[in-house]
Amino acid sequence: MRAAVYAQPGPPDVLVVQERPDPIPGPGERLFEVAYSGVNPVDAKIRSGAYPRDGTRFPAVPGVDFSGHDPDSGAPVFGMSWNGTAAERVAAGGQGVVPVPVGTDLADAAGMPAATLTAWQALFVHGGLQGHHRVLIHAAAGGVGGYAVQLARHKGAYIIGTCRAANADYVRGLGANETVDYREVDFRHVVRDVDLVLDLVGGAVTNQSFDVLKYGGRLISIVQPPDQDLAQAKGATAEYFSMQVVGAQLTQIAELVADGIVRPVDKKIMPLADIVEAHRMIETGATRGKIILEI
């Protein structure tokens, strides 16, 4: 099969596309044909060595999101696999693979699994979002952010999203009530009294976000652990978490997509041969929507 691989952790340039043997499915896994593979920030972190995973064997295939076809029925499916999805075939477990939502094309489906599950778990599992809440979503124009805005809108929350000015209309179109241009305005000067902050940025933004929380609010980060002393001073719950693959949640998300409640975020489709450039782009942290590799 044709696959992107890297022989050791490093910068995007370590990635090459070459012929590789088909993967051998492990217990509870099957071999799926891959049509598209989504590119996520976590892919770059794993490739760089910043987020090592136990059991990684080199040369390794990057990617965790994919869409393709069931090997038995030929039906379109999408899901996740930590075995590497930037290849013509991937070994994946049944829990993390579900039918593509009706009316959704395979390219859009490939960008959904990791981003939608991360948004779902951040808002509802860890964030406890309720319909009467005010929520601040950092990086609202990105993949996770774009789905978080839509899921929060569906819940009925009041949504404030940080993004570039050029993406303000896009983020509002997804359901945000307000947007803040983070390059021109310190969000702490214009945002206040939020029940929940979803931190998708990290760095100084994580702990600065305590300034806009209500007393007793929640700050959920997918990037780094928040300062617990600052959380205690604000009476806040502050968590850092890593997304877990939960098939039941992905099925619920697929139903929302099929019903038109959640729509695919914007995407940029690139050929597998351009995976080095795709990883460079995702590392900027400034991409809108999703980058999708056509396998």
HUUR-V202734 format. One record per backbone hydrogen bond with DSSP energy under -1.0 kcal/mol. CO is the residue of the C=O (numbers start at 1). NH is the residue of the N-H. If there is no record, write none. Layout:
co/nh
CO/NH
CO/NH
This chain:
co/nh
1/20
2/88
3/18
5/16
6/60
11/14
12/15
16/5
18/3
26/29
28/94
30/92
32/90
33/69
35/295
36/67
37/293
40/43
40/44
41/45
42/46
43/47
44/48
45/50
45/51
47/10
53/56
60/6
62/86
64/81
66/79
67/35
67/36
68/77
69/33
70/74
75/70
76/100
77/68
78/98
79/66
85/87
86/4
88/34
90/32
92/30
94/97
96/80
98/78
101/104
105/109
106/110
108/111
109/112
112/116
113/117
114/118
115/119
116/120
117/121
118/122
119/123
120/124
121/126
123/129
130/133
133/158
134/195
134/196
135/160
136/198
137/162
139/142
141/289
142/146
143/147
144/148
145/149
146/150
147/151
148/152
149/153
150/154
151/155
152/157
158/135
159/177
159/178
160/137
161/180
162/140
163/182
164/167
165/168
167/171
168/172
169/173
170/174
171/176
178/161
180/163
180/182
181/184
181/185
186/189
187/190
187/191
194/214
195/218
196/136
197/220
198/138
199/222
202/205
204/208
205/209
207/210
208/211
209/212
210/213
212/194
214/217
217/237
218/197
219/239
220/199
221/241
227/231
228/232
229/233
230/234
231/236
232/235
234/216
237/219
239/221
246/250
247/251
248/252
249/253
250/254
251/255
252/256
253/257
254/258
255/259
256/261
256/262
257/260
266/290
268/292
270/294
271/274
272/275
274/278
275/279
276/280
277/281
278/282
279/283
281/284
290/268
291/39
292/270
293/37
294/272
